[in-house]
Amino acid sequence: MTIKSIKSKRGGKRPGSGRKPGTPNKTTFELKKAAAEHGEEALSALISIIRNEETPPNVIVSACREVLDRGFGRPAITIDPQEINLNVFPAKEVLDGIYAKALEQAAEREKMLIGRRERLGILIEQEID
């Protein structure tokens, strides 16, 4: 006796499923409606912040940005693929040069410290393994 397995389609997008185009999102609809009722008041508050002479400059800039975003929409962000620099870290040669310079500076400081110790008569014994 053989048992044939019946494969059913699971997961993934199925034709006709989901919210139809143009149907408002019920979850955010009420929130947007409530916010729209207070839109003029919020805009007036932002404008009064901008016009207040005692307002710090960074707050004025933020308020201006909010007003402009509502009036003209947020600017589209465009990225030119040729301007992207994927070489985040410097080349190995550059890092080696930085490391060598740091070693030289450490050796110079050590010479200075040894000279100071000798002038001050400080004797430091080091154990060498």
Protein Blocks (a to p, Z undefined) as FASTA:
>chain_A
ZZddddddeejjdehiajdehiacfklmmmmmmmmmmmmmmmmmmmmmmmpmkbcfklmm
mmmmmmmmmmnopadddddfklpcfblbacfklmmmmmmmmmmmmmmmmmmmmmmmmmno
pacddddZZ
